[in-house]
Amino acid sequence: MKTLNIARAGGGTGGHVFPIKSLIQHLQTHSDLKGKVAQMFRFGTSNSLEQETCSELQKSIKNLTFHSIYSWKRRREKGIWALIKNIRDLFLFAIGVLQSVFYLLQFKIDVVFCKGGYVALPVVFAAKLLGKKIIVHESDVHAWLVNRIASRFAKVSFTGFPKVLPKAQVVGQILSEDLLPAENSPLSWDKKQTQVLVMWGSQGSKNLYQSLAKVLKTSPELAEMHFTIILGKLNQDLAQLFSDFPNVETLAFVSQKEIGHLYLQSDIAITRAGTTSLAEQELFDLKLLMIPIPRTHDQSDNAKRYVEHKNWILIQQDDPNFLEQLKNHLLALQFFKKSLSSRDRKAEIRRAKDQILEQMLE
């Protein structure tokens, strides 16, 4: 039986990086598919999230290696410096394509999986030039530029939603099985209180945490709710905003297993609108207050779709009445308790990855 060398490309944000990590981990659980793979390669930029996650996986997966390449980013802003950077990045992109051609030939790579992000594009171009099989997965309601290009060259494209890429198979999102709490894990929270999980990340979120602190200060009724706030590594100094509230717990960073436990215990999540996070939260039946990152069409469109299909709540961060809306929605939900469905979450998580892996390795 011929074994394959496969490469995965994509990065820049967790929405591109963590699904690739999960797909690599999932292969290790399939003895029949795992035997079809000789070597695995991860392409990304140096000193990046994709390199960090790959290094973690390499501790237990010995046939996985990381290779950094140069990339390009399209800047839409105007001005001489943006123009200079775009011209510079065209040269970097060309270098990245040459690097990718070299690696694909050197390691005799058979299949390239593209998750999106600008770092994936040089690898996709190289794979097209060399006639390699290309597989694409697009998470968002509307495809980003890289995956729109990559899908033209792909043997198979997968999407999280219908009508995103031509002739694509809709498989949903690529989620991690690490999210699933162990069976019969003890419940450690007060089930009488409405549990609110707050996870905004770091990008442009400082004023969101400040707004929430104002809402809590001016709304004593919300003391009946318990808030767990994941600040992220870059916002740890904001924990002081909530030090006077006994019903608020702040966390700097949580693992996938820890976030899965928080999803299970929470009734409501106040969140950004990245598709991976929304799919994770939907899996655990949370009620969502979605606050997309301003000036990004993808998160806003993702949120609008969930408003339409799930009756979740969308609040625009740059709305002049943002603070009042946040307060009113929380007051309306202060006694809300979710109903946790008995769905087979493990099977749902595995289904999309099984379909993608089967296409990659056929």
VENHUVEN-V286386 format. One record per residue. N is the residue number from 1. PSI is psi in radians with two decimals (999 if undefined). OMEGA is omega in degrees with one decimal (* if undefined). Layout:
n=N psi=PSI omega=OMEGA
n=N psi=PSI omega=OMEGA
This chain:
n=1 psi=2.26 omega=178.7
n=2 psi=2.26 omega=175.3
n=3 psi=2.70 omega=-173.3
n=4 psi=2.63 omega=168.5
n=5 psi=2.16 omega=-175.2
n=6 psi=2.55 omega=179.6
n=7 psi=2.58 omega=176.3
n=8 psi=2.34 omega=-176.6
n=9 psi=2.42 omega=179.1
n=10 psi=2.54 omega=-179.5
n=11 psi=-2.97 omega=-179.5
n=12 psi=-0.80 omega=-179.7
n=13 psi=2.85 omega=178.2
n=14 psi=-0.52 omega=179.1
n=15 psi=-0.39 omega=174.5
n=16 psi=-0.62 omega=-170.5
n=17 psi=-0.85 omega=-173.2
n=18 psi=-0.62 omega=173.5
n=19 psi=-0.65 omega=176.6
n=20 psi=-0.75 omega=177.0
n=21 psi=-0.79 omega=-179.0
n=22 psi=-0.67 omega=179.7
n=23 psi=-0.68 omega=176.6
n=24 psi=-0.79 omega=179.3
n=25 psi=-0.69 omega=-176.2
n=26 psi=-0.63 omega=178.9
n=27 psi=-0.59 omega=-177.4
n=28 psi=-0.29 omega=179.1
n=29 psi=-0.11 omega=-177.9
n=30 psi=1.69 omega=-177.9
n=31 psi=-0.59 omega=-179.4
n=32 psi=-0.72 omega=179.4
n=33 psi=-0.64 omega=-179.5
n=34 psi=-0.60 omega=-179.8
n=35 psi=-0.25 omega=178.8
n=36 psi=-0.10 omega=-174.3
n=37 psi=2.20 omega=176.2
n=38 psi=-1.02 omega=-178.3
n=39 psi=2.59 omega=176.4
n=40 psi=2.49 omega=-177.5
n=41 psi=2.48 omega=179.1
n=42 psi=2.08 omega=178.4
n=43 psi=2.40 omega=178.0
n=44 psi=-3.03 omega=177.5
n=45 psi=2.72 omega=-178.0
n=46 psi=2.66 omega=179.7
n=47 psi=0.77 omega=-174.0
n=48 psi=3.01 omega=176.3
n=49 psi=-0.64 omega=179.8
n=50 psi=-0.63 omega=176.8
n=51 psi=-0.69 omega=179.7
n=52 psi=-0.82 omega=-178.9
n=53 psi=-0.61 omega=177.8
n=54 psi=-0.70 omega=178.8
n=55 psi=-0.66 omega=176.9
n=56 psi=-0.75 omega=-178.4
n=57 psi=-0.57 omega=-177.5
n=58 psi=-0.32 omega=178.4
n=59 psi=-0.50 omega=-178.1
n=60 psi=-0.24 omega=-179.0
n=61 psi=1.84 omega=-170.1
n=62 psi=-0.32 omega=-179.3
n=63 psi=0.45 omega=179.4
n=64 psi=2.25 omega=177.2
n=65 psi=2.66 omega=179.5
n=66 psi=2.44 omega=176.7
n=67 psi=2.18 omega=-180.0
n=68 psi=2.50 omega=176.9
n=69 psi=2.77 omega=173.5
n=70 psi=2.68 omega=-176.9
n=71 psi=-2.99 omega=-175.3
n=72 psi=2.58 omega=176.0
n=73 psi=2.25 omega=179.2
n=74 psi=2.12 omega=178.9
n=75 psi=2.22 omega=-177.6
n=76 psi=-0.23 omega=-179.9
n=77 psi=2.75 omega=-177.4
n=78 psi=2.83 omega=178.9
n=79 psi=2.80 omega=-174.2
n=80 psi=-0.66 omega=-178.0
n=81 psi=-0.64 omega=175.6
n=82 psi=-0.69 omega=178.6
n=83 psi=-0.77 omega=179.7
n=84 psi=-0.75 omega=-179.7
n=85 psi=-0.65 omega=178.3
n=86 psi=-0.70 omega=178.0
n=87 psi=-0.77 omega=177.4
n=88 psi=-0.74 omega=-176.5
n=89 psi=-0.42 omega=174.1
n=90 psi=-0.68 omega=176.2
n=91 psi=-0.73 omega=178.0
n=92 psi=-0.67 omega=178.2
n=93 psi=-0.76 omega=178.9
n=94 psi=-0.72 omega=177.5
n=95 psi=-0.71 omega=179.3
n=96 psi=-0.67 omega=176.9
n=97 psi=-0.79 omega=179.0
n=98 psi=-0.74 omega=176.4
n=99 psi=-0.77 omega=-177.4
n=100 psi=-0.73 omega=176.6
n=101 psi=-0.77 omega=180.0
n=102 psi=-0.82 omega=-178.2
n=103 psi=-0.72 omega=-179.2
n=104 psi=-0.64 omega=177.4
n=105 psi=-0.79 omega=-176.9
n=106 psi=-0.75 omega=-175.4
n=107 psi=0.09 omega=176.9
n=108 psi=0.88 omega=-177.5
n=109 psi=2.32 omega=-176.6
n=110 psi=-0.61 omega=-172.3
n=111 psi=2.40 omega=174.4
n=112 psi=2.19 omega=175.0
n=113 psi=2.20 omega=-177.9
n=114 psi=2.15 omega=177.9
n=115 psi=-0.16 omega=-178.3
n=116 psi=3.06 omega=-172.2
n=117 psi=2.53 omega=-172.0
n=118 psi=-0.48 omega=-179.1
n=119 psi=-0.33 omega=-179.8
n=120 psi=-0.42 omega=-171.2
n=121 psi=-0.76 omega=176.5
n=122 psi=-0.65 omega=179.8
n=123 psi=-0.71 omega=178.9
n=124 psi=-0.75 omega=178.5
n=125 psi=-0.75 omega=179.1
n=126 psi=-0.74 omega=179.0
n=127 psi=-0.67 omega=177.2
n=128 psi=-0.77 omega=179.6
n=129 psi=-0.61 omega=-175.9
n=130 psi=0.02 omega=177.3
n=131 psi=0.54 omega=179.3
n=132 psi=2.71 omega=176.2
n=133 psi=2.34 omega=179.9
n=134 psi=2.27 omega=175.7
n=135 psi=2.38 omega=-176.0
n=136 psi=2.48 omega=168.6
n=137 psi=2.24 omega=177.7
n=138 psi=2.21 omega=-175.7
n=139 psi=-0.66 omega=-165.1
n=140 psi=2.93 omega=177.8
n=141 psi=-0.61 omega=174.7
n=142 psi=2.33 omega=-175.8
n=143 psi=2.45 omega=173.8
n=144 psi=2.92 omega=-174.0
n=145 psi=-0.81 omega=-175.9
n=146 psi=-0.82 omega=-178.4
n=147 psi=-0.46 omega=173.5
n=148 psi=-0.71 omega=177.8
n=149 psi=-0.85 omega=-176.2
n=150 psi=-0.62 omega=-177.8
n=151 psi=-0.42 omega=178.0
n=152 psi=-0.45 omega=-178.6
n=153 psi=-0.14 omega=-170.4
n=154 psi=2.54 omega=170.8
n=155 psi=-0.73 omega=177.7
n=156 psi=2.39 omega=172.9
n=157 psi=2.44 omega=177.0
n=158 psi=2.61 omega=179.0
n=159 psi=2.83 omega=175.3
n=160 psi=-0.36 omega=-176.5
n=161 psi=2.77 omega=178.5
n=162 psi=2.70 omega=171.0
n=163 psi=0.68 omega=179.5
n=164 psi=-0.81 omega=177.4
n=165 psi=2.55 omega=-179.4
n=166 psi=2.33 omega=174.1
n=167 psi=0.40 omega=-178.9
n=168 psi=2.67 omega=172.9
n=169 psi=2.24 omega=-180.0
n=170 psi=2.00 omega=-178.2
n=171 psi=-0.11 omega=-175.8
n=172 psi=-2.83 omega=-174.7
n=173 psi=2.73 omega=175.9
n=174 psi=1.87 omega=-175.7
n=175 psi=2.82 omega=-176.5
n=176 psi=2.39 omega=174.6
n=177 psi=-0.24 omega=175.5
n=178 psi=-0.33 omega=180.0
n=179 psi=-0.42 omega=-172.6
n=180 psi=2.05 omega=177.2
n=181 psi=2.67 omega=178.0
n=182 psi=2.56 omega=178.8
n=183 psi=2.45 omega=179.3
n=184 psi=0.43 omega=176.9
n=185 psi=2.45 omega=-175.8
n=186 psi=2.54 omega=176.2
n=187 psi=2.23 omega=-171.5
n=188 psi=0.36 omega=-178.0
n=189 psi=2.86 omega=179.5
n=190 psi=1.86 omega=-176.4
n=191 psi=-0.21 omega=179.4
n=192 psi=-0.56 omega=179.6
n=193 psi=2.54 omega=169.8
n=194 psi=2.18 omega=-175.6
n=195 psi=2.15 omega=-177.8
n=196 psi=2.18 omega=177.1
n=197 psi=2.21 omega=-179.1
n=198 psi=2.09 omega=-179.3
n=199 psi=1.73 omega=-176.8
n=200 psi=-0.13 omega=-176.7
n=201 psi=-2.77 omega=-174.3
n=202 psi=-0.40 omega=-172.3
n=203 psi=1.88 omega=175.6
n=204 psi=0.50 omega=-171.6
n=205 psi=-0.05 omega=-176.4
n=206 psi=-0.77 omega=-178.3
n=207 psi=-0.36 omega=175.1
n=208 psi=-0.77 omega=178.3
n=209 psi=-0.67 omega=177.0
n=210 psi=-0.69 omega=178.7
n=211 psi=-0.74 omega=179.6
n=212 psi=-0.69 omega=177.5
n=213 psi=-0.70 omega=177.2
n=214 psi=-0.74 omega=179.6
n=215 psi=-0.76 omega=-179.8
n=216 psi=-0.63 omega=-178.7
n=217 psi=-0.60 omega=-175.8
n=218 psi=0.03 omega=-177.8
n=219 psi=1.40 omega=-178.4
n=220 psi=-0.37 omega=179.4
n=221 psi=-0.48 omega=-177.1
n=222 psi=-0.05 omega=176.3
n=223 psi=-0.31 omega=177.6
n=224 psi=-0.18 omega=178.1
n=225 psi=2.64 omega=175.6
n=226 psi=2.25 omega=-177.8
n=227 psi=2.22 omega=170.7
n=228 psi=2.04 omega=-172.7
n=229 psi=2.09 omega=175.7
n=230 psi=1.85 omega=-173.7
n=231 psi=-0.53 omega=-173.9
n=232 psi=2.86 omega=-174.0
n=233 psi=-0.52 omega=-174.2
n=234 psi=-0.10 omega=-175.4
n=235 psi=0.36 omega=-174.4
n=236 psi=-0.48 omega=-179.7
n=237 psi=-0.30 omega=-178.6
n=238 psi=-0.10 omega=178.3
n=239 psi=-0.50 omega=-179.3
n=240 psi=-0.42 omega=177.9
n=241 psi=-0.47 omega=-172.2
n=242 psi=0.18 omega=-175.0
n=243 psi=-0.39 omega=-178.2
n=244 psi=0.02 omega=-177.6
n=245 psi=1.92 omega=-178.3
n=246 psi=-0.31 omega=-178.5
n=247 psi=0.25 omega=-178.8
n=248 psi=2.28 omega=174.2
n=249 psi=2.28 omega=178.6
n=250 psi=2.45 omega=178.5
n=251 psi=2.46 omega=179.8
n=252 psi=-0.79 omega=-175.5
n=253 psi=2.52 omega=177.1
n=254 psi=2.60 omega=176.7
n=255 psi=3.01 omega=177.1
n=256 psi=-0.72 omega=179.2
n=257 psi=-0.69 omega=-179.8
n=258 psi=-0.69 omega=-179.9
n=259 psi=-0.58 omega=175.9
n=260 psi=-0.70 omega=177.7
n=261 psi=-0.66 omega=178.1
n=262 psi=-0.68 omega=175.4
n=263 psi=-0.74 omega=-178.1
n=264 psi=-0.74 omega=-174.3
n=265 psi=-0.33 omega=-172.7
n=266 psi=2.61 omega=175.1
n=267 psi=-0.64 omega=-174.6
n=268 psi=2.52 omega=170.8
n=269 psi=2.35 omega=170.5
n=270 psi=2.02 omega=-163.1
n=271 psi=2.85 omega=164.8
n=272 psi=-2.95 omega=-173.6
n=273 psi=0.67 omega=169.8
n=274 psi=2.48 omega=-171.5
n=275 psi=-0.65 omega=-179.0
n=276 psi=-0.81 omega=179.4
n=277 psi=-0.75 omega=180.0
n=278 psi=-0.72 omega=179.4
n=279 psi=-0.67 omega=177.1
n=280 psi=-0.79 omega=-177.2
n=281 psi=-0.63 omega=176.6
n=282 psi=-0.60 omega=180.0
n=283 psi=-0.52 omega=-179.2
n=284 psi=0.31 omega=168.9
n=285 psi=0.53 omega=179.0
n=286 psi=2.69 omega=168.4
n=287 psi=2.25 omega=-172.1
n=288 psi=2.37 omega=164.2
n=289 psi=1.88 omega=-173.3
n=290 psi=2.27 omega=179.0
n=291 psi=1.58 omega=-176.1
n=292 psi=2.67 omega=171.2
n=293 psi=2.22 omega=-177.7
n=294 psi=2.61 omega=174.9
n=295 psi=0.41 omega=172.0
n=296 psi=1.99 omega=-174.6
n=297 psi=-0.53 omega=-173.9
n=298 psi=-0.85 omega=-178.2
n=299 psi=-0.68 omega=178.8
n=300 psi=-0.76 omega=179.1
n=301 psi=-0.68 omega=175.6
n=302 psi=-0.83 omega=-177.8
n=303 psi=-0.73 omega=-179.5
n=304 psi=-0.63 omega=179.2
n=305 psi=-0.71 omega=180.0
n=306 psi=-0.53 omega=173.5
n=307 psi=-0.75 omega=-177.9
n=308 psi=-0.71 omega=-172.0
n=309 psi=-0.39 omega=-175.2
n=310 psi=-0.06 omega=-178.3
n=311 psi=0.56 omega=173.4
n=312 psi=3.06 omega=-170.8
n=313 psi=2.29 omega=178.6
n=314 psi=2.22 omega=174.6
n=315 psi=2.21 omega=179.3
n=316 psi=2.23 omega=-175.2
n=317 psi=-0.57 omega=-177.8
n=318 psi=0.18 omega=174.9
n=319 psi=2.34 omega=179.8
n=320 psi=-0.45 omega=-178.9
n=321 psi=0.42 omega=-175.4
n=322 psi=-0.86 omega=-175.5
n=323 psi=-0.77 omega=-179.8
n=324 psi=-0.70 omega=178.7
n=325 psi=-0.78 omega=179.4
n=326 psi=-0.78 omega=179.9
n=327 psi=-0.83 omega=-176.7
n=328 psi=-0.70 omega=179.8
n=329 psi=-0.69 omega=178.4
n=330 psi=-0.72 omega=177.8
n=331 psi=-0.68 omega=179.9
n=332 psi=-0.42 omega=-175.9
n=333 psi=0.23 omega=-170.8
n=334 psi=-0.35 omega=177.8
n=335 psi=0.27 omega=-177.6
n=336 psi=2.36 omega=173.3
n=337 psi=2.25 omega=-178.7
n=338 psi=2.78 omega=173.3
n=339 psi=1.94 omega=-176.2
n=340 psi=2.06 omega=-178.1
n=341 psi=2.85 omega=-178.4
n=342 psi=0.47 omega=-177.6
n=343 psi=2.74 omega=177.9
n=344 psi=1.53 omega=-175.4
n=345 psi=-0.63 omega=179.6
n=346 psi=-0.77 omega=179.2
n=347 psi=-0.67 omega=179.2
n=348 psi=-0.73 omega=-179.5
n=349 psi=-0.70 omega=-175.9
n=350 psi=-0.50 omega=-170.9
n=351 psi=-0.86 omega=-177.8
n=352 psi=-0.75 omega=-177.9
n=353 psi=-0.63 omega=177.4
n=354 psi=-0.77 omega=-178.6
n=355 psi=-0.72 omega=-179.8
n=356 psi=-0.79 omega=-179.2
n=357 psi=-0.68 omega=178.9
n=358 psi=-0.69 omega=177.7
n=359 psi=-0.66 omega=-180.0
n=360 psi=-0.62 omega=-169.3
n=361 psi=0.12 omega=-179.1
n=362 psi=999 omega=*
